[in-house]
Amino acid sequence: MLQNYRVVLIEDEEKIGQMIKNYLEKEGMTVYWGRDGARGKELMKDHFPDLLILDLILPDIDGLELCRKLRHCEKSRDIPVIMLTARSQETDRVLGLETGADDYITKPFSLAELAARIRAVMRRTGNQEGEQENLREKRDKFVLRGDLEIDIDSHYVKKAKKEIILTPTEFNILSLMARHPGRVFSRLQLLESCLGEAYSGYERSIDTHIRNLRKKIEDDPAHPTRIVTVFGLGYKFIQ
């Protein structure tokens, strides 16, 4: 079974991408689909997947180059990669595998074959269902957002390689929002998640924490670009 796996799919062909996404979701997987390399890299950072399915030919970056970069990144180097391509030359397949792909499928292919390849790759890499939570926990201990580095276990934050001193509440707010970029958090959600239910009813106090946090992580606190206000709703972290 393929249930509970998280997959990032980077495929620029609309028909093929939608077909793969629909099929794998029916198999019980969660699929995050990016149509170019830039979006794919964002999805890799945001979701720490169990598997990457990568098209070799993308509109903005060569799939081989993207795979090479991922393999040199500490957080993504152990994520299995299945490469998709219309190329059938043996030299291309060898180059893909040498670059860091774990498997290589030539278009056109059947969805059943793709599912079988996924199972085989997950078995070979040891990234099977029973080990997924441990791998995710390990990846989720470190968050990188632009020049902002957050070490969850050590309560350690750096901006442009320089340490930033945060209060425990500021750290909890930042780490929560940075792990979910783009998601809007209400004041009450932030209070209950970071301070506990006992603080409900003091929603406006979160504004003070946000203001102090912006002074420490924003280039221009008066015009924030990381933690922005969503009027009438709350706040969100921008990648």
Phi, psi and omega in degrees: 000152180249014183297146172077357175286143173254127186235134166259125179249124176244103186210122185273344179279116187304312184296314181293315180299315181293322179297314179296315181301312182298317183294312183292327177292326175294333178280357177101006180270156172259123187243126174251118190250123173245140184264001174207173184295322181298313179293323179299319178295323177297317180295323178298318180292320188283327192242352177043067189288168174275342185204143172245127172252116193235123174285139183288323184252111181239158185290337187242343181205147177288134182301326178296318180294320178297316178298320180297318180294319180296323181288342178263001178263129185302322185285332187250358188295335183263001181282125179299144181234127170249124184262136178249138178200155174273350180285140182239000180295139180299324180297324179293319180295316180297317180298320178298317180291322179291332179289336178137358177290146178269338177203167191214122181239130181267132176286146354282153179219161178271152179292329176296321177296318178300316179299319179295320179295321179299313179301316182295317180295317181295325177292315184294321184275354181077005182270061182265170190306321183292343182253359186297316184297321179296319179295318180294320180299319179297316181292323185286354180282347181227126182240129178241119179230099184064234178267012181259123180244130182233118176261108188295313183295319185271355184052049186239129182232135174234144171237120184053043177072005180253130183294140176243131180268119179241152170287162178305320180293317178299317180297316181297319179296312182297313183295322178297311184289323181291333177286345181228064183298138179091342180280135179271127177250129173286164177300319181295318178299318179294318179296312183292325181285324188259336184237341179104163185298334183299340183266359179298140186103350178242040186304324185291341178294339180294333180299323179295316178297318179296317180299315179293323179295319179299323179299333185265331186246346182270145173292321177226095184303333179288339179227072187295143177239354179259301177254108186249153179275133172252102191301131180084353183237311183154232184223157173215155178264130179260129180304000000 
